Amino acid sequence: MEKNTLLMGITGTNKIVQQDRSAAIKTVEDVICVMTLNKSQRGALTIENNAKINAPGCSIQVNSSNRQALMSNGNYKPEAKKICVHGGAVGNLGPNLQADCTAVDDPYSHIRAPNIVGNEACDYGPISFFDFSSYTDVIDVGERDSTRSPGVYCNGLHIYDSEVEFLPGTYIIHNGPFSIGKGSKVYGEDVTFIFSGDDSYLYTYDNFSMDFKAPSTGPYAGLLFFQDPNANQGGTSILKGSADIRIVGTAYFPTQELFVGGLGTMGANSPALAFIADTMTFTSDIDKIVSEQERDFQVYKTALETIVSFAGMGGITASSENTPYMVGSSNGQEDISTNVKGTDFTTSILTTLGSHSSAGLPPILPRSDSGARLISVDKNEPLTPSAQ
């Protein structure tokens, strides 16, 4: 469309052509409950198989600039108040997707984990194959009404077929995984689990019950799981969910890959829940991931075999490196892996995350598309870039 000019006529320009493009300032700020921090990874956020994300009260943020930063390969469209991708997205997606969004800074980059140097800092552990008591320091097998206290757990903390209450405070999981499985029940309020050291990660599987609430005050307010960015960089953490998981707070793994999946619905009873990781995958077929992770779990398997044998509870065996563990008991062996494929897994985040600090979250939370930005697009051009 042509328009006559006034002052520009002095320079000999009498008309200008107005292109058919639009521009808008985007200032909407939505609280984020799923966020990936990696800046360039393809599939930084991946949704696959029969996994569902149901988060109508909060937003999803993907910081990767890759044109396939979000890959929704599953059977269900992710549902959220908004899905903001710094790069592009491909796959099964809904109308609430926005590509070319502004990347959002890591909201917890200023928080520091305690510096653990040497075994002298250990309150529990490390595991010694020559000291039976060191096993009980960091392993609960078949315990009922067990209680754990805050402190530094060297070589990790392992809970199997046990009911454990965690007293309020900070638990530092150092140089080993925090593993929960085989029908365990764990619970506690005002707790934070910090992952530090070279081999620290979260590892959960089988049918277990979890009810944790992060503190609402203090240096780790709102943080339930906090991975030190310098600890086990590039590692993998696994949260294999079930209907009996209630998490109030944030699971933060800034330099690790986080897998969330399993069977049933996870998080439906969580009034405030968020996942932040370098990269993240939601999948209903998480047993495959758990099997692969077990190759890094052999040293702890050996320790568990020893203590279970001493306790007269049978043994933990595996027929091959990639076979799910069989936990022995007087009644025979029970396969802890469901290996059920094609079953729906739903992560439900049904509330406006962070609306109340008493829910265990800090007053300042990451927000999608923070600040104003300028979007210029053709009228008929889709916001989602095509796959390259």
Summary of the structure (lengths in Angstrom):
residues: 388
radius of gyration: 23.9
end to end distance: 33.2
largest distance: 97.5
contacts: 1332
relative contact order: 0.18
helix: 11%
strand: 43%
